[in-house]
C-alpha cells in the first residue's frame, strides 16, 4: 500500500514528514533522506499497531491539488466570498498590511 508523505523544511534546516492518511504519523530528520527514512519506519510501526489491534488499514483518499491564483481579481473574490473563515480573514489582514509595501527580495 502506498501513502502520500508531506515534507516541510524547517527554519533550522531540518525536515518534518507527515503521512496525512495516518493520523499522528509524524517524524523528522536533518535531511530529506533521513526524514523519509524515519517517516517510513514510523508508518510501518503505525500499520503494525493498527493490524495488531484488528482495525482496518487506513486507505488514502484520492488527493486533489489546487494552484491558487494570486491575481488581483482572484484576491478580490476571496475578500467578498460569503464563506468566512480564519484563513480568509488572516489572508485579508496580510494583504491589507502588505499592499503598500515594496516587494522584498531575499538574497540567494
C-alpha positions in Angstrom: 0.0 0.0 0.0 1.3 3.5 -0.8 0.8 6.7 1.2 1.5 10.3 0.5 4.2 11.9 2.6 4.4 15.7 3.0 7.9 17.1 3.8 8.2 20.5 5.2 11.6 22.3 5.6 12.1 23.8 9.0 13.9 27.1 9.7 16.7 25.2 11.3 17.4 23.3 8.1 15.8 20.0 9.2 12.6 18.5 7.8 9.3 17.4 9.3 7.5 14.5 7.5 3.8 13.7 7.8 1.6 11.0 6.4 -1.9 12.7 6.4 -3.8 9.4 5.9 -2.2 8.0 9.1 -3.3 10.5 11.8 -0.5 11.3 14.2 2.2 9.7 12.0 4.9 12.4 12.1 8.6 12.2 12.0 11.6 14.4 11.3 15.2 14.3 10.1 18.2 16.6 9.5 18.0 15.9 5.7 15.2 14.9 3.3 16.6 11.4 3.1 16.7 11.0 6.8 13.2 12.4 7.2 11.9 10.0 4.5 13.6 7.0 6.2 12.2 8.0 9.6 8.7 8.5 8.3 8.8 5.2 6.5 9.7 3.5 9.8 7.0 5.4 11.7 4.4 4.4 9.1 5.4 0.8 9.3 5.1 0.8 13.1 1.7 2.7 12.8 0.4 0.0 10.4 1.7 -2.8 12.7 -0.2 -1.3 15.6 -3.4 -1.0 13.5 -3.1 -4.6 12.4 -2.4 -5.8 16.0 -5.5 -4.0 17.2 -7.5 -5.7 14.5 -8.5 -2.4 13.0 -8.8 -1.9 9.2 -5.8 -0.3 7.5 -6.4 3.4 6.6 -6.9 3.8 2.9 -5.7 7.0 1.3 -8.4 9.0 -0.3 -7.8 10.4 -3.8 -5.7 13.6 -3.5 -6.8 16.8 -5.2 -4.4 19.7 -5.8 -5.1 23.4 -6.3 -3.0 26.1 -7.7 -4.2 29.4 -6.1 -4.4 32.3 -8.5 -2.7 35.3 -6.9 -4.0 37.9 -9.4 -5.9 40.9 -8.0 -9.2 39.6 -9.5 -8.9 36.4 -7.6 -7.9 38.1 -4.3 -10.9 40.4 -4.7 -13.1 37.2 -4.9 -11.6 35.9 -1.7 -12.4 39.1 0.2 -16.0 39.2 -1.0 -16.7 35.5 -0.5 -19.8 34.8 1.7 -17.9 31.9 3.3 -15.8 33.5 6.0 -13.2 31.6 7.9 -10.0 32.4 9.8 -7.8 31.6 6.8 -9.5 34.1 4.6 -9.6 36.7 7.4 -5.9 36.1 8.1 -5.1 36.4 4.4 -7.1 39.6 4.2 -5.1 41.0 7.1 -1.8 40.1 5.4 -2.9 41.6 2.1 -4.1 44.8 3.7 -0.9 45.3 5.7 1.4 44.5 2.8 -0.4 46.2 0.0 1.5 49.5 0.3 4.9 47.9 1.0 7.6 47.5 -1.6 8.4 43.9 -2.7 11.0 42.2 -0.5 13.8 40.4 -2.3 15.8 37.9 -0.3 19.4 37.2 -1.1 20.1 33.8 -2.8 
